[in-house]
Amino acid sequence: MRYPLYVIFNEDWSVNRYENGVSFTATTGRNFTDATKHPVATLLEHYVKPITQTPKPSSEWQDVASQPDVLIEGEGAAQTAKLTWPTATISLDQAKAKLRAKVKQCKFARMDAGIEFSIGETTYLVQTDADSRSLIDSTFALAVNGYLPDGRGWRMGDNSYPTLTQQQLIDMALAVGAMVGDCYDVQSELETAIDALADVEACKAFDCSSAFPSAPEQTISQ
């Protein structure tokens, strides 16, 4: 999206128009094919001023206009111009909706982060992203019904591939399920707390990231 780059003034320094591009004709008749190649002094001779570009503010806790305004301050040749972004405070309901969405993101981030699972004296990082959880669920259904009497190999987060017994596969699935259940419990507790928040400032201060079960310190190999 293109925003105003230059103010074109009349010869009395009243505003004539804004330009979104670098190619334009000044009110003096001077044609600029690329205004960026000219010093500010040359632009001023033809009643042209660059507009200071300001970044769009965060929309996390406020509504921000899609298009900026141009704020002109001062008088005559000393006038300055910069972009300003109209904003409006969001409602409490909107703030709570943002928090609920953030809680959901935190929940899935933790669910995807894996769990530690010990086999003998070795502790492995079990992958628990959505695809892995689906595979764990289907393997659990086989194991709990006795269809994996010889166990099976399982790809761990460090790319190791130990063979797990049927009971170890069941135990691993139950451990993953417990972690997932804890995450949903925490989500419910946080949503109840969000419902009780009194104002937008309280929403801004609300932190959900540390409420979920701690993730393993091990990292998953790519």
PASEBA-1860 file (N, C-alpha, C; in nm, 3 decimals):
! residues 222
1> MRYPLYVI> 0.085/-0.119/0.000/0.000/0.000/0.000/0.088/0.125/0.000 ~ 0.055/0.220/-0.086/0.136/0.341/-0.098/0.080/0.452/-0.009 ~ 0.171/0.523/0.059/0.132/0.632/0.147/0.191/0.763/0.093 ~ 0.136/0.877/0.135/0.187/1.006/0.088/0.336/1.022/0.119 ~ 0.411/1.068/0.017/0.555/1.087/0.033/0.596/1.234/0.033 ~ 0.518/1.317/-0.038/0.554/1.458/-0.051/0.429/1.546/-0.035 ~ 0.452/1.666/0.022/0.348/1.769/0.025/0.381/1.869/-0.085 ~ 0.284/1.896/-0.169/0.301/1.999/-0.272/0.228/2.124/-0.223
9> FNEDWSVN> 0.305/2.230/-0.199/0.247/2.355/-0.149/0.224/2.453/-0.263 ~ 0.131/2.546/-0.240/0.118/2.662/-0.327/0.227/2.762/-0.291 ~ 0.239/2.866/-0.369/0.347/2.962/-0.346/0.328/3.044/-0.219 ~ 0.208/3.040/-0.160/0.188/3.106/-0.030/0.203/3.006/0.085 ~ 0.254/2.887/0.055/0.276/2.777/0.150/0.146/2.719/0.207 ~ 0.038/2.738/0.135/-0.083/2.662/0.167/-0.073/2.526/0.096 ~ -0.139/2.428/0.152/-0.128/2.293/0.095/-0.206/2.283/-0.034 ~ -0.138/2.233/-0.137/-0.204/2.209/-0.265/-0.253/2.065/-0.275
17> RYENGVSF> -0.163/1.970/-0.244/-0.199/1.829/-0.252/-0.086/1.745/-0.194 ~ -0.114/1.615/-0.181/-0.011/1.518/-0.141/0.021/1.429/-0.261 ~ 0.144/1.382/-0.266/0.185/1.290/-0.372/0.232/1.159/-0.311 ~ 0.181/1.048/-0.367/0.221/0.915/-0.319/0.344/0.861/-0.391 ~ 0.382/0.924/-0.499/0.497/0.878/-0.576/0.609/0.979/-0.574 ~ 0.717/0.949/-0.646/0.834/1.037/-0.650/0.840/1.118/-0.779 ~ 0.744/1.092/-0.868/0.738/1.165/-0.994/0.614/1.256/-0.995 ~ 0.636/1.387/-1.008/0.523/1.481/-1.003/0.567/1.617/-1.056
25> TATTGRNF> 0.469/1.704/-1.071/0.496/1.842/-1.114/0.460/1.936/-1.000 ~ 0.553/2.021/-0.962/0.531/2.118/-0.855/0.441/2.231/-0.905 ~ 0.389/2.311/-0.813/0.301/2.423/-0.851/0.377/2.530/-0.928 ~ 0.510/2.529/-0.922/0.590/2.623/-1.001/0.604/2.579/-1.146 ~ 0.558/2.458/-1.175/0.571/2.403/-1.310/0.692/2.312/-1.324 ~ 0.776/2.304/-1.222/0.895/2.219/-1.228/0.852/2.072/-1.224 ~ 0.904/1.996/-1.319/0.873/1.854/-1.327/0.983/1.774/-1.258 ~ 0.946/1.693/-1.161/1.040/1.604/-1.093/1.010/1.460/-1.138
33> TDATKHPV> 1.107/1.397/-1.204/1.088/1.258/-1.247/1.126/1.161/-1.136 ~ 1.215/1.205/-1.045/1.251/1.124/-0.928/1.296/1.221/-0.819 ~ 1.202/1.259/-0.734/1.230/1.361/-0.633/1.338/1.318/-0.534 ~ 1.359/1.187/-0.520/1.458/1.140/-0.423/1.600/1.177/-0.465 ~ 1.618/1.211/-0.590/1.752/1.245/-0.640/1.786/1.393/-0.621 ~ 1.692/1.470/-0.564/1.714/1.613/-0.547/1.728/1.647/-0.399 ~ 1.818/1.738/-0.366/1.830/1.780/-0.225/1.706/1.853/-0.178 ~ 1.687/1.854/-0.047/1.570/1.919/0.011/1.565/2.066/-0.028
41> ATLLEHYV> 1.680/2.129/-0.038/1.683/2.272/-0.072/1.621/2.296/-0.209 ~ 1.646/2.205/-0.302/1.588/2.221/-0.437/1.437/2.202/-0.431 ~ 1.393/2.106/-0.353/1.249/2.084/-0.338/1.183/2.207/-0.278 ~ 1.247/2.266/-0.177/1.188/2.384/-0.111/1.174/2.502/-0.207 ~ 1.269/2.513/-0.300/1.261/2.622/-0.399/1.132/2.611/-0.480 ~ 1.079/2.489/-0.487/0.957/2.467/-0.567/0.839/2.428/-0.477 ~ 0.848/2.467/-0.350/0.738/2.450/-0.254/0.696/2.302/-0.239 ~ 0.796/2.220/-0.229/0.775/2.076/-0.208/0.848/2.034/-0.082
49> KPITQTPK> 0.782/1.953/0.000/0.846/1.902/0.121/0.823/1.752/0.131 ~ 0.929/1.677/0.168/0.909/1.533/0.192/0.831/1.513/0.321 ~ 0.752/1.409/0.323/0.674/1.373/0.442/0.750/1.267/0.521 ~ 0.775/1.295/0.647/0.842/1.197/0.732/0.754/1.073/0.746 ~ 0.810/0.958/0.712/0.735/0.833/0.717/0.744/0.772/0.858 ~ 0.633/0.746/0.919/0.631/0.686/1.052/0.570/0.546/1.043 ~ 0.624/0.451/1.117/0.573/0.313/1.108/0.431/0.301/1.161 ~ 0.359/0.206/1.107/0.223/0.181/1.153/0.229/0.123/1.294
57> PSSEWQDV> 0.152/0.179/1.388/0.155/0.129/1.527/0.102/-0.014/1.537 ~ 0.137/-0.078/1.645/0.085/-0.212/1.672/-0.066/-0.208/1.689 ~ -0.132/-0.308/1.634/-0.278/-0.317/1.647/-0.319/-0.418/1.753 ~ -0.222/-0.459/1.839/-0.253/-0.562/1.939/-0.363/-0.515/2.033 ~ -0.355/-0.391/2.079/-0.452/-0.344/2.178/-0.526/-0.219/2.131 ~ -0.523/-0.191/2.003/-0.594/-0.075/1.951/-0.629/-0.100/1.805 ~ -0.732/-0.032/1.759/-0.766/-0.035/1.617/-0.686/0.075/1.548 ~ -0.618/0.040/1.441/-0.535/0.136/1.368/-0.592/0.154/1.228
65> ASQPDVLI> -0.606/0.278/1.187/-0.660/0.307/1.054/-0.573/0.244/0.946 ~ -0.636/0.202/0.838/-0.560/0.141/0.729/-0.480/0.244/0.651 ~ -0.526/0.368/0.654/-0.456/0.476/0.585/-0.415/0.585/0.685 ~ -0.293/0.636/0.676/-0.250/0.741/0.768/-0.299/0.879/0.725 ~ -0.298/0.972/0.819/-0.319/1.112/0.789/-0.182/1.179/0.777 ~ -0.181/1.301/0.729/-0.057/1.380/0.724/-0.071/1.496/0.822 ~ 0.020/1.502/0.918/0.019/1.610/1.016/0.119/1.717/0.973 ~ 0.069/1.835/0.952/0.154/1.947/0.914/0.159/2.046/1.030
73> EGEGAAQT> 0.279/2.079/1.072/0.299/2.171/1.184/0.391/2.285/1.143 ~ 0.372/2.401/1.206/0.455/2.516/1.177/0.389/2.609/1.076 ~ 0.467/2.707/1.030/0.415/2.805/0.937/0.514/2.828/0.823 ~ 0.459/2.861/0.709/0.542/2.899/0.595/0.642/2.791/0.557 ~ 0.763/2.837/0.523/0.868/2.746/0.478/0.917/2.656/0.591 ~ 0.885/2.692/0.715/0.930/2.612/0.830/0.836/2.496/0.861 ~ 0.731/2.480/0.784/0.635/2.372/0.811/0.702/2.235/0.799 ~ 0.658/2.144/0.884/0.703/2.005/0.877/0.582/1.916/0.850
81> AKLTWPTA> 0.607/1.802/0.793/0.498/1.709/0.760/0.541/1.568/0.797 ~ 0.451/1.495/0.859/0.478/1.356/0.891/0.348/1.277/0.889 ~ 0.361/1.146/0.868/0.245/1.059/0.872/0.201/1.039/1.016 ~ 0.071/1.040/1.038/0.015/1.002/1.169/-0.092/0.897/1.145 ~ -0.106/0.808/1.241/-0.198/0.696/1.226/-0.313/0.709/1.327 ~ -0.433/0.736/1.279/-0.548/0.742/1.372/-0.567/0.607/1.441 ~ -0.589/0.613/1.571/-0.610/0.491/1.649/-0.733/0.506/1.737 ~ -0.786/0.393/1.777/-0.899/0.392/1.870/-0.883/0.275/1.964
89> TISLDQAK> -0.906/0.298/2.092/-0.895/0.191/2.190/-0.999/0.083/2.163 ~ -0.957/-0.042/2.169/-1.052/-0.151/2.148/-1.140/-0.168/2.272 ~ -1.252/-0.234/2.253/-1.344/-0.257/2.364/-1.291/-0.368/2.454 ~ -1.349/-0.380/2.571/-1.310/-0.486/2.663/-1.339/-0.623/2.602 ~ -1.451/-0.636/2.535/-1.484/-0.764/2.471/-1.382/-0.800/2.364 ~ -1.338/-0.700/2.286/-1.236/-0.726/2.185/-1.104/-0.767/2.248 ~ -1.068/-0.700/2.358/-0.944/-0.733/2.426/-0.947/-0.876/2.481 ~ -1.061/-0.914/2.537/-1.074/-1.050/2.590/-1.068/-1.153/2.478
97> AKLRAKVK> -1.126/-1.120/2.364/-1.120/-1.212/2.249/-0.976/-1.231/2.203 ~ -0.897/-1.123/2.205/-0.755/-1.133/2.169/-0.682/-1.223/2.268 ~ -0.714/-1.209/2.396/-0.648/-1.292/2.497/-0.684/-1.439/2.481 ~ -0.810/-1.466/2.452/-0.851/-1.606/2.433/-0.776/-1.667/2.314 ~ -0.759/-1.589/2.209/-0.684/-1.638/2.093/-0.538/-1.661/2.129 ~ -0.482/-1.572/2.213/-0.343/-1.588/2.255/-0.327/-1.712/2.343 ~ -0.425/-1.736/2.431/-0.421/-1.856/2.515/-0.423/-1.981/2.428 ~ -0.505/-1.980/2.326/-0.512/-2.094/2.235/-0.380/-2.117/2.165
105> QCKFARMD> -0.314/-2.009/2.122/-0.183/-2.021/2.060/-0.081/-2.079/2.157 ~ -0.083/-2.030/2.282/0.008/-2.082/2.384/-0.016/-2.231/2.409 ~ -0.144/-2.268/2.410/-0.179/-2.409/2.433/-0.120/-2.498/2.325 ~ -0.142/-2.463/2.201/-0.093/-2.547/2.092/0.060/-2.545/2.084 ~ 0.121/-2.430/2.116/0.267/-2.424/2.118/0.324/-2.523/2.219 ~ 0.259/-2.530/2.337/0.307/-2.626/2.437/0.277/-2.770/2.396 ~ 0.159/-2.793/2.342/0.125/-2.928/2.299/0.221/-2.979/2.191 ~ 0.271/-2.889/2.110/0.362/-2.929/2.000/0.508/-2.943/2.045
113> AGIEFSIG> 0.539/-2.902/2.168/0.679/-2.890/2.211/0.741/-3.021/2.258 ~ 0.663/-3.128/2.270/0.718/-3.257/2.309/0.713/-3.283/2.458 ~ 0.740/-3.409/2.495/0.754/-3.446/2.636/0.878/-3.533/2.651 ~ 0.929/-3.538/2.771/1.039/-3.629/2.801/0.981/-3.762/2.847 ~ 1.040/-3.871/2.797/0.991/-4.006/2.829/1.112/-4.096/2.849 ~ 1.116/-4.159/2.966/1.232/-4.241/3.001/1.208/-4.388/2.967 ~ 1.309/-4.449/2.907/1.312/-4.593/2.880/1.440/-4.645/2.944 ~ 1.427/-4.716/3.053/1.545/-4.757/3.127/1.615/-4.635/3.183
121> ETTYLVQT> 1.743/-4.621/3.152/1.819/-4.508/3.203/1.829/-4.394/3.102 ~ 1.763/-4.410/2.988/1.770/-4.309/2.883/1.640/-4.229/2.877 ~ 1.653/-4.098/2.875/1.537/-4.010/2.863/1.532/-3.954/2.721 ~ 1.422/-3.975/2.655/1.404/-3.931/2.517/1.307/-3.813/2.511 ~ 1.318/-3.738/2.403/1.222/-3.633/2.374/1.123/-3.688/2.272 ~ 0.999/-3.705/2.315/0.895/-3.756/2.226/0.832/-3.637/2.153 ~ 0.826/-3.645/2.021/0.766/-3.540/1.942/0.613/-3.542/1.958 ~ 0.556/-3.424/1.976/0.411/-3.418/2.002/0.340/-3.314/1.916
129> DADSRSLI> 0.395/-3.284/1.798/0.322/-3.198/1.706/0.194/-3.270/1.663 ~ 0.108/-3.204/1.588/-0.022/-3.261/1.554/-0.011/-3.395/1.482 ~ 0.081/-3.406/1.385/0.097/-3.532/1.312/0.147/-3.642/1.405 ~ 0.241/-3.607/1.493/0.295/-3.706/1.586/0.188/-3.752/1.685 ~ 0.105/-3.659/1.732/-0.001/-3.698/1.825/-0.100/-3.793/1.759 ~ -0.128/-3.767/1.632/-0.219/-3.856/1.559/-0.159/-3.996/1.547 ~ -0.029/-4.004/1.518/0.037/-4.134/1.507/0.041/-4.204/1.642 ~ 0.066/-4.128/1.747/0.069/-4.185/1.883/-0.068/-4.241/1.918
137> DSTFALAV> -0.174/-4.168/1.885/-0.310/-4.215/1.915/-0.340/-4.346/1.843 ~ -0.303/-4.355/1.715/-0.332/-4.478/1.640/-0.247/-4.594/1.690 ~ -0.122/-4.566/1.729/-0.035/-4.671/1.782/-0.086/-4.718/1.919 ~ -0.134/-4.625/1.999/-0.192/-4.661/2.129/-0.310/-4.756/2.110 ~ -0.396/-4.727/2.013/-0.512/-4.813/1.989/-0.469/-4.955/1.954 ~ -0.362/-4.967/1.877/-0.311/-5.100/1.843/-0.250/-5.168/1.965 ~ -0.167/-5.093/2.038/-0.095/-5.152/2.151/-0.190/-5.193/2.263 ~ -0.286/-5.110/2.295/-0.375/-5.139/2.407/-0.465/-5.259/2.377
145> NGYLPDGR> -0.481/-5.290/2.249/-0.559/-5.408/2.210/-0.471/-5.528/2.178 ~ -0.341/-5.515/2.209/-0.252/-5.630/2.198/-0.203/-5.661/2.059 ~ -0.210/-5.566/1.966/-0.169/-5.592/1.828/-0.021/-5.564/1.801 ~ 0.052/-5.521/1.904/0.195/-5.495/1.886/0.276/-5.575/1.990 ~ 0.263/-5.708/1.989/0.330/-5.788/2.092/0.483/-5.778/2.087 ~ 0.537/-5.749/1.970/0.682/-5.736/1.956/0.730/-5.591/1.968 ~ 0.636/-5.503/2.004/0.671/-5.362/2.012/0.696/-5.305/1.873 ~ 0.760/-5.189/1.870/0.797/-5.129/1.741/0.896/-5.016/1.764
153> GWRMGDNS> 0.972/-4.984/1.658/1.066/-4.872/1.667/0.990/-4.741/1.667 ~ 1.049/-4.642/1.736/0.982/-4.511/1.743/1.084/-4.400/1.722 ~ 1.055/-4.313/1.626/1.147/-4.203/1.597/1.132/-4.093/1.702 ~ 1.242/-4.067/1.774/1.241/-3.967/1.880/1.288/-3.831/1.828 ~ 1.277/-3.730/1.914/1.308/-3.594/1.874/1.453/-3.572/1.836 ~ 1.544/-3.658/1.885/1.685/-3.645/1.849/1.723/-3.733/1.731 ~ 1.622/-3.789/1.663/1.637/-3.878/1.548/1.684/-4.018/1.586 ~ 1.694/-4.048/1.714/1.721/-4.186/1.753/1.596/-4.270/1.727
161> YPTLTQQQ> 1.613/-4.403/1.723/1.502/-4.489/1.683/1.500/-4.615/1.771 ~ 1.473/-4.597/1.902/1.471/-4.714/1.991/1.346/-4.799/1.966 ~ 1.358/-4.926/2.002/1.241/-5.015/1.995/1.170/-5.011/2.129 ~ 1.042/-4.978/2.127/0.961/-4.973/2.247/0.875/-5.097/2.255 ~ 0.864/-5.149/2.377/0.773/-5.262/2.396/0.628/-5.215/2.384 ~ 0.540/-5.310/2.376/0.398/-5.275/2.367/0.355/-5.191/2.487 ~ 0.401/-5.229/2.607/0.363/-5.154/2.727/0.426/-5.015/2.726 ~ 0.550/-5.005/2.677/0.615/-4.873/2.670/0.543/-4.781/2.571
169> LIDMALAV> 0.493/-4.837/2.463/0.415/-4.757/2.369/0.286/-4.705/2.435 ~ 0.224/-4.792/2.514/0.103/-4.751/2.587/0.137/-4.641/2.687 ~ 0.245/-4.662/2.762/0.285/-4.564/2.864/0.320/-4.429/2.800 ~ 0.389/-4.436/2.687/0.426/-4.311/2.616/0.300/-4.237/2.572 ~ 0.206/-4.309/2.515/0.081/-4.246/2.469/0.004/-4.186/2.586 ~ 0.002/-4.258/2.699/-0.068/-4.206/2.816/0.000/-4.078/2.869 ~ 0.133/-4.074/2.864/0.206/-3.956/2.910/0.177/-3.836/2.819 ~ 0.174/-3.862/2.688/0.140/-3.754/2.595/-0.003/-3.707/2.618
177> GAMVGDCY> -0.095/-3.801/2.637/-0.233/-3.766/2.663/-0.250/-3.685/2.790 ~ -0.172/-3.718/2.893/-0.179/-3.643/3.018/-0.133/-3.499/2.997 ~ -0.026/-3.482/2.918/0.022/-3.347/2.890/-0.084/-3.267/2.814 ~ -0.144/-3.329/2.713/-0.247/-3.262/2.634/-0.366/-3.225/2.723 ~ -0.406/-3.317/2.809/-0.516/-3.289/2.900/-0.485/-3.174/2.993 ~ -0.362/-3.170/3.044/-0.321/-3.058/3.130/-0.331/-2.925/3.056 ~ -0.291/-2.926/2.928/-0.295/-2.803/2.849/-0.438/-2.753/2.833 ~ -0.531/-2.845/2.809/-0.671/-2.805/2.795/-0.728/-2.756/2.929
185> DVQSELET> -0.685/-2.819/3.039/-0.729/-2.773/3.170/-0.682/-2.630/3.197 ~ -0.555/-2.604/3.164/-0.500/-2.470/3.184/-0.574/-2.369/3.096 ~ -0.603/-2.407/2.972/-0.678/-2.317/2.884/-0.811/-2.279/2.948 ~ -0.881/-2.377/3.002/-1.011/-2.350/3.065/-0.996/-2.256/3.184 ~ -0.894/-2.281/3.267/-0.871/-2.195/3.383/-0.839/-2.051/3.341 ~ -0.757/-2.038/3.237/-0.721/-1.903/3.191/-0.841/-1.831/3.132 ~ -0.924/-1.902/3.059/-1.042/-1.839/3.001/-1.138/-1.791/3.110 ~ -1.147/-1.866/3.218/-1.229/-1.821/3.332/-1.171/-1.694/3.393
193> AIDALADV> -1.038/-1.691/3.404/-0.972/-1.572/3.458/-0.991/-1.452/3.365 ~ -0.987/-1.476/3.235/-1.006/-1.368/3.137/-1.146/-1.310/3.149 ~ -1.245/-1.396/3.167/-1.383/-1.349/3.181/-1.398/-1.251/3.297 ~ -1.314/-1.266/3.398/-1.326/-1.182/3.518/-1.247/-1.051/3.509 ~ -1.170/-1.031/3.403/-1.090/-0.909/3.392/-1.182/-0.787/3.378 ~ -1.141/-0.679/3.445/-1.231/-0.564/3.458/-1.214/-0.459/3.348 ~ -1.095/-0.451/3.287/-1.075/-0.346/3.187/-0.964/-0.385/3.091 ~ -0.943/-0.302/2.989/-0.844/-0.332/2.885/-0.702/-0.333/2.943
201> EACKAFDC> -0.676/-0.244/3.039/-0.543/-0.241/3.101/-0.512/-0.374/3.169 ~ -0.612/-0.433/3.234/-0.592/-0.563/3.296/-0.564/-0.669/3.191 ~ -0.628/-0.656/3.075/-0.603/-0.750/2.966/-0.459/-0.738/2.916 ~ -0.410/-0.615/2.907/-0.272/-0.594/2.860/-0.172/-0.660/2.955 ~ -0.202/-0.660/3.083/-0.109/-0.714/3.183/-0.121/-0.865/3.199 ~ -0.221/-0.925/3.138/-0.248/-1.068/3.157/-0.146/-1.150/3.078 ~ -0.081/-1.245/3.146/0.022/-1.329/3.081/-0.021/-1.475/3.087 ~ -0.027/-1.537/2.970/-0.067/-1.678/2.966/0.050/-1.771/2.938
209> SSAFPSAP> 0.165/-1.715/2.899/0.273/-1.799/2.848/0.333/-1.892/2.952 ~ 0.333/-1.849/3.079/0.398/-1.929/3.183/0.301/-2.022/3.256 ~ 0.174/-2.021/3.219/0.074/-2.099/3.291/0.071/-2.246/3.251 ~ 0.119/-2.276/3.130/0.113/-2.413/3.080/0.229/-2.496/3.134 ~ 0.216/-2.629/3.130/0.327/-2.715/3.178/0.458/-2.680/3.109 ~ 0.565/-2.687/3.184/0.696/-2.652/3.128/0.731/-2.744/3.012 ~ 0.788/-2.686/2.907/0.832/-2.765/2.791/0.969/-2.825/2.820 ~ 1.003/-2.935/2.753/1.134/-2.995/2.773/1.246/-2.899/2.731
217> EQTISQ> 1.362/-2.912/2.795/1.476/-2.829/2.757/1.542/-2.882/2.632 ~ 1.523/-3.010/2.601/1.579/-3.067/2.479/1.513/-3.004/2.358 ~ 1.584/-3.000/2.248/1.528/-2.948/2.124/1.514/-3.060/2.022 ~ 1.413/-3.046/1.936/1.387/-3.147/1.836/1.478/-3.126/1.717 ~ 1.545/-3.232/1.671/1.632/-3.224/1.555/1.550/-3.203/1.430 ~ 1.605/-3.125/1.340/1.534/-3.099/1.214/1.568/-3.205/1.111
END
